[in-house]
Amino acid sequence: MSRLFQLIWQRSRLYSLFLASFLILLTGCQLNLFEQPSLMRGRLLIYHPFQGENGIIFENFLDNFEQLYPEVQLLSEYIREDRLSQQFISKSRAGLGATVLIDFARHIPQLVKSNSIQPLEDKNIDTSRFLSSNIIQSRYQGKIYGIPLVSQVRVLCYNLAKLQPNSNTQDPILTQPPFGLEGLLTRAKKGYSVGMVSSFEDTFWGLGIFGAKFFDNQGFINPQLEGWGKWLEWLKKAETQPNFILSRNREILHEAFAKGKLTYYVCNSDEIGDLKNILKENLQIVFLPGEPDHPATPLLYTIVMMVNNSASLHETELALQWAQFMTNPEQQLKALIGSLNFIPTNQKISVNQQLLPIEATLHKQSKMALTIPIDSIEKILKIFQEGEIVYQKAMAGDLTSSQAVQELTDIIKTQLNFQTRN
């Protein structure tokens, strides 16, 4: 735990000031998110995907809860995210495994269909405490199946040490991060290298800049994809620049950025803690580049707490009490300040841009992100899977942008059981 104490102590004075001012606003407020269990004792096994710095912060949450309730024992087991839900399902079928699962909300449909998790609709959960975008990703077929704990989103990371005038330019504007796509391209031309993961899902954030849409205002899938073709053309143009790197391998780009070989990198928020440990104060982030009337549209990812369908009533109450603890304003602020990449789900959290610039930017970017309703996620994941093939063909020159748009449109119609009209 010494590493954690060092992490929090370094920012303790900042946290105290920030938390004190925030709690003044909450004076007299009640935090009855859930019904209180009659007896705070028992044991929970929790499967989770957190590792590294995030794992340390998570374990601290468990320790703090156990200190408040000495007769409660919280056991945690880290499982890789790509194996987490499947292992939970297989263990649940055998009557074994964890009482609590913490995983991305996109897995809710398969967990419900396998009868592995229980609905929490009748547990008196006050959903108004959470951001509406997170609740959208916690509700499936009209029922709440998960308590939103934390969000993830993509942003533009940059290395401050590399934003210096070089032999190609003395223009001071180019030593500042860009606001638009053309600004990013100009910087690459002038020697400020850019790294971006090249996949359909990882480049989804650019669709909105060119007016492309997947959803209508009611949240139903109603694609307007002409703008996607323009985005493909921009990406192919960017790829021709010597300092603009499009790669399908995020690990390679992450390492290159961490070693100072890239100036800009479109990163996931969960990478920021590791990058900060390496780059220190040189790591900075800004919103993804967009246009004034058409901002970037990154995807929002919500991590939720779910309860095993075979859990007893007492275990369920205990799990919900722990979720209340995890999502109350004080604990979410502690996580936000202790871990740079924590994006809170409690809507009462407000982050000061001057005190916590990275955290505030992440928080704001998440509020501008596109939220995929979980009711649509199975169809969307299939569309993304087939869309990836179309995307790679278009980037390789095997399809024109207009052909790619038509193929993706046909894929969506097939998934939605639309009849193709000639």
C-alpha positions in Angstrom: 0.0 0.0 0.0 3.0 2.3 0.3 2.9 3.1 -3.4 -0.7 4.2 -3.1 0.0 6.4 -0.1 2.8 8.1 -2.0 0.5 8.7 -4.9 -2.3 10.2 -2.8 0.0 12.1 -0.5 1.6 14.0 -3.4 -1.7 15.5 -4.2 -3.3 15.6 -0.8 -3.2 19.3 -0.3 -4.8 19.9 -3.7 -7.4 17.2 -2.9 -8.2 18.7 0.5 -9.0 22.1 -1.0 -10.9 20.7 -3.9 -12.9 18.3 -1.8 -13.7 20.8 0.9 -15.2 23.3 -1.6 -17.2 20.5 -3.2 -18.6 19.1 0.1 -19.9 22.6 1.0 -22.3 22.2 -1.9 -23.4 18.8 -0.6 -24.2 19.9 3.0 -27.5 18.5 4.1 -27.8 16.2 1.0 -28.6 12.6 1.5 -26.8 9.9 -0.4 -29.5 7.2 -0.1 -28.8 5.6 -3.5 -29.9 2.3 -2.3 -31.7 0.7 0.6 -29.3 0.2 3.6 -28.7 -3.5 4.3 -29.8 -4.5 7.8 -26.5 -6.1 8.7 -23.2 -4.9 7.3 -21.3 -8.2 7.5 -20.5 -10.9 5.0 -18.1 -11.8 2.2 -18.0 -10.8 -1.5 -15.8 -12.1 -4.3 -15.3 -9.5 -7.0 -14.0 -10.1 -10.5 -12.5 -6.9 -12.1 -10.4 -5.7 -15.0 -8.2 -3.1 -13.2 -4.4 -3.4 -13.1 -1.4 -1.2 -12.5 -2.2 2.2 -11.0 -6.0 1.6 -11.4 -5.7 -1.7 -9.6 -4.0 0.0 -6.7 -6.7 2.6 -6.5 -9.4 -0.1 -6.7 -7.8 -2.1 -3.9 -7.8 1.0 -1.8 -11.5 1.4 -2.2 -11.9 -2.2 -0.9 -9.7 -1.5 2.1 -11.5 1.7 2.9 -14.9 0.0 2.8 -13.6 -2.8 5.1 -12.3 -0.3 7.5 -15.8 1.2 7.8 -17.3 -2.2 8.1 -14.8 -4.5 9.8 -17.2 -7.5 9.5 -17.2 -7.3 5.7 -14.6 -9.1 3.7 -14.1 -8.0 0.1 -12.0 -10.4 -2.0 -10.9 -9.3 -5.5 -9.6 -11.2 -8.5 -8.1 -9.5 -11.5 -9.1 -11.1 -14.9 -8.1 -9.8 -18.3 -10.9 -7.8 -19.9 -11.1 -10.1 -22.9 -11.7 -13.1 -20.7 -13.6 -11.5 -17.9 -17.3 -11.9 -18.8 -16.8 -15.4 -20.3 -15.1 -16.7 -17.2 -17.9 -15.2 -15.0 -20.5 -16.9 -17.2 -18.8 -20.3 -17.1 -18.2 -20.1 -13.3 -21.8 -19.0 -12.7 -23.2 -22.0 -14.6 -21.3 -24.2 -12.3 -22.6 -22.4 -9.2 -19.2 -21.0 -8.5 -17.3 -17.7 -9.1 -17.8 -14.2 -8.0 -20.8 -12.5 -6.5 -19.9 -9.2 -8.2 -18.6 -8.6 -11.7 -17.1 -5.3 -12.8 -16.9 -5.1 -16.6 -17.8 -3.0 -19.6 -21.5 -2.4 -20.1 -21.4 -3.8 -23.6 -21.3 -7.3 -22.1 -24.7 -6.9 -20.4 -26.8 -8.6 -23.1 -24.8 -11.8 -23.2 -24.7 -11.9 -19.4 -28.5 -11.5 -19.2 -29.1 -14.1 -21.9 -26.9 -16.6 -20.1 -28.9 -15.8 -16.9 -25.6 -14.8 -15.1 -26.6 -11.4 -13.7 -29.8 -10.2 -12.0 -31.8 -7.0 -12.7 -31.5 -4.3 -10.1 -34.6 -2.5 -11.1 -36.4 -3.2 -7.8 -33.5 -2.2 -5.5 -34.5 1.4 -5.1 -31.6 2.7 -7.0 -31.7 6.5 -7.5 -30.6 6.7 -11.1 -30.8 10.5 -11.1 -27.5 10.5 -9.2 -25.7 9.3 -12.3 -25.0 10.9 -15.6 -27.8 10.0 -18.1 -25.2 8.7 -20.6 -24.0 6.2 -18.1 -27.5 5.1 -17.2 -28.3 4.6 -20.9 -25.4 2.1 -20.9 -26.6 0.4 -17.7 -30.2 -0.3 -18.8 -31.1 -3.2 -21.0 -34.7 -4.1 -22.2 -36.1 -1.6 -19.7 -34.2 -2.8 -16.7 -31.1 -1.7 -14.8 -28.5 -4.4 -14.7 -25.4 -2.4 -13.8 -24.3 0.4 -11.5 -22.0 2.7 -13.5 -18.7 3.1 -11.7 -16.4 4.8 -14.2 -16.2 5.9 -17.9 -13.6 5.8 -20.6 -13.2 7.9 -23.7 -10.6 8.8 -26.3 -8.7 12.1 -26.3 -5.7 13.7 -28.0 -2.5 13.2 -25.9 0.6 15.2 -26.7 4.2 15.5 -25.5 4.8 19.1 -24.3 8.6 18.6 -24.6 8.3 18.0 -28.4 6.2 21.2 -29.0 9.2 23.3 -29.7 10.1 25.3 -32.9 12.0 23.1 -35.3 13.9 23.5 -38.5 10.7 23.4 -40.6 8.9 26.2 -38.8 9.3 29.0 -36.3 5.6 29.7 -36.2 4.6 29.8 -32.5 1.0 28.7 -33.4 2.4 25.3 -34.4 3.9 24.8 -30.9 0.3 24.7 -29.5 -2.0 21.7 -29.9 -4.5 21.9 -32.8 -8.3 22.5 -32.5 -9.2 21.1 -36.0 -8.2 18.3 -38.3 -6.4 20.5 -40.8 -4.3 21.9 -37.9 -3.3 18.4 -37.0 -2.4 17.7 -40.6 -0.4 20.9 -40.8 1.6 20.0 -37.8 2.4 16.6 -39.2 3.7 18.3 -42.4 5.9 20.5 -40.3 7.5 17.6 -38.4 5.3 17.2 -35.4 4.5 13.5 -35.6 1.1 12.1 -35.1 0.0 8.5 -34.2 -3.5 7.1 -34.6 -4.9 3.6 -34.3 -6.3 2.7 -37.7 -9.5 0.7 -37.2 -13.2 1.3 -37.8 -14.0 1.7 -34.1 -10.8 3.6 -33.2 -11.5 6.2 -35.9 -15.2 6.4 -35.2 -14.6 9.8 -33.5 -14.1 11.5 -36.9 -17.5 10.6 -38.3 -19.3 13.5 -36.6 -16.9 16.0 -37.9 -18.1 15.3 -41.4 -21.7 15.1 -40.4 -22.0 11.3 -40.4 -24.5 9.8 -37.9 -25.4 6.3 -36.7 -28.3 7.3 -34.4 -31.2 9.8 -34.6 -32.2 12.1 -31.8 -34.3 9.3 -30.2 -31.3 7.0 -30.0 -32.5 4.6 -32.8 -30.1 3.4 -35.4 -30.7 5.6 -38.4 -27.4 5.9 -40.3 -26.4 8.9 -42.4 -23.0 7.8 -43.7 -22.1 10.2 -46.5 -19.7 12.0 -44.1 -17.9 8.7 -43.4 -16.7 8.7 -47.0 -15.2 12.1 -46.5 -13.6 11.0 -43.3 -12.0 8.0 -45.1 -10.7 10.4 -47.7 -9.1 12.6 -45.0 -7.5 9.6 -43.4 -6.0 8.4 -46.6 -4.7 11.9 -47.3 -3.2 12.0 -43.8 -1.6 8.6 -44.3 0.5 10.0 -47.1 2.2 12.4 -44.8 5.7 11.2 -43.6 5.0 12.2 -40.0 1.4 10.9 -39.8 1.4 7.2 -38.6 -1.7 5.1 -38.9 -1.2 1.7 -37.3 -3.6 -1.1 -36.3 -1.4 -1.9 -33.3 -2.2 0.3 -30.3 0.6 -1.2 -28.2 3.2 0.0 -30.8 1.9 3.5 -30.9 1.6 3.7 -27.1 5.2 2.6 -26.7 6.4 5.1 -29.4 4.6 7.9 -27.7 5.9 6.9 -24.3 9.5 6.9 -25.6 9.1 10.4 -27.1 8.9 9.3 -30.7 5.5 10.9 -31.3 4.3 14.4 -30.6 0.6 13.6 -30.8 -1.3 10.4 -30.1 -5.0 9.6 -30.1 -5.1 7.7 -26.8 -7.6 5.9 -24.7 -8.2 7.5 -21.3 -7.1 4.3 -19.5 -3.6 4.8 -21.0 -3.0 8.1 -19.3 -1.9 6.9 -16.0 0.9 4.8 -17.5 1.9 7.6 -19.9 2.0 10.2 -17.0 4.3 7.9 -15.0 6.8 8.0 -17.9 6.4 11.4 -19.4 5.7 13.2 -16.1 4.6 16.9 -16.7 5.3 16.6 -20.4 2.1 14.6 -20.8 -0.8 16.9 -21.7 -4.2 16.2 -23.3 -6.8 18.2 -25.3 -10.1 17.4 -26.9 -10.0 15.5 -30.1 -9.8 17.9 -33.0 -13.0 18.8 -34.7 -14.8 21.7 -36.3 -16.7 24.6 -34.6 -20.2 23.2 -35.6 -19.1 19.6 -35.8 -17.0 18.4 -32.9 -15.4 15.0 -32.7 -17.7 12.2 -31.6 -15.7 9.6 -29.6 -17.5 6.7 -28.2 -18.3 6.5 -24.5 -17.5 3.3 -22.6 -19.0 2.7 -19.2 -17.7 0.2 -16.7 -20.5 -1.1 -14.4 -20.9 -3.3 -11.4 -23.2 -6.3 -11.9 -24.5 -8.9 -9.4 -24.5 -12.6 -9.9 -28.0 -14.0 -10.5 -27.4 -16.7 -7.8 -26.4 -14.2 -5.1 -28.5 -14.2 -2.0 -30.6 -11.3 -0.9 -28.0 -10.3 1.7 -25.1 -10.6 -0.8 -27.0 -8.4 -3.2 -27.7 -5.8 -0.6 -24.1 -5.8 0.5 -22.9 -5.5 -3.1 -25.2 -2.5 -3.6 -24.1 -0.9 -0.4 -20.5 -1.2 -1.7 -21.6 0.3 -5.0 -23.1 3.2 -3.2 -19.8 3.8 -1.4 -17.9 3.5 -4.7 -20.1 6.1 -6.4 -20.6 8.7 -3.7 -19.1 12.1 -4.5 -16.3 11.8 -2.0 -15.0 8.5 -3.2 -15.3 9.4 -6.8 -13.3 12.6 -6.1 -10.6 10.6 -4.4 -10.4 8.3 -7.4 -10.3 11.2 -9.8 -7.5 12.9 -8.0 -5.6 9.7 -7.2 -5.8 8.4 -10.7 -5.5 10.8 -13.7 -7.6 8.6 -16.0 -10.7 8.2 -13.7 -13.8 9.7 -15.3 -16.6 9.8 -12.7 -20.2 8.8 -13.3 -21.8 10.8 -10.4 -23.3 13.8 -12.0 -22.6 16.0 -9.0 -18.9 16.0 -9.7 -17.5 19.2 -11.2 -13.8 19.4 -12.0 -11.8 22.6 -12.0 -9.9 23.1 -15.2 -7.1 25.1 -13.6 -6.5 22.8 -10.7 -6.9 19.5 -12.5 -6.5 20.2 -16.3 -6.1 16.5 -17.4 -9.0 15.3 -15.3 -11.2 18.2 -16.3 -10.5 17.6 -20.0 -11.4 13.9 -19.7 -14.5 14.7 -17.9 -15.7 17.2 -20.5 -14.7 15.0 -23.4 -16.8 12.2 -21.9 -19.8 14.4 -21.8 -19.4 15.2 -25.5 -19.0 11.5 -26.4 -21.5 9.3 -28.3 -23.4 6.9 -26.1 -24.5 3.7 -27.6 -27.6 2.3 -25.9 -27.1 -1.2 -24.6 -30.4 -2.3 -26.4 -28.5 -1.6 -29.6 -25.1 -2.8 -28.7 -25.3 -6.4 -30.1 -26.3 -5.1 -33.6 -23.7 -2.3 -33.3 -20.9 -4.7 -32.4 -21.7 -6.9 -35.4 -21.8 -3.8 -37.6 -18.4 -2.7 -36.2 -17.0 -6.2 -36.9 -18.1 -6.1 -40.5 -17.4 -2.4 -40.8 -13.8 -3.1 -39.8 -13.4 -5.3 -42.9 -14.9 -2.5 -45.1 -12.7 0.1 -43.5 -9.4 -1.8 -44.1 -10.4 -2.5 -47.7 -11.0 1.2 -48.2 -7.8 2.2 -46.6 -5.9 -0.3 -48.7 -7.4 1.1 -51.9 -9.5 -2.0 -52.7 -12.7 0.1 -52.3 -13.4 3.7 -53.1 -14.8 5.8 -50.3 -18.2 5.8 -52.0 -18.1 2.0 -52.4 -17.2 1.7 -48.7 -20.1 3.9 -47.7 -22.5 1.7 -49.8 -21.2 -1.5 -48.4 -21.5 -0.3 -44.8 -25.0 1.0 -45.5 -25.9 -2.5 -46.8 -24.4 -4.1 -43.7 -26.4 -1.9 -41.4 -29.6 -2.6 -43.3 -29.0 -6.4 -43.1 -28.4 -6.2 -39.3 -31.5 -4.2 -38.8 -33.5 -6.5 -41.1 -34.2 -3.6 -43.4 -35.3 -4.4 -47.0 -32.8 -3.0 -49.4 -34.6 -0.6 -51.8 -33.3 -0.2 -55.3 
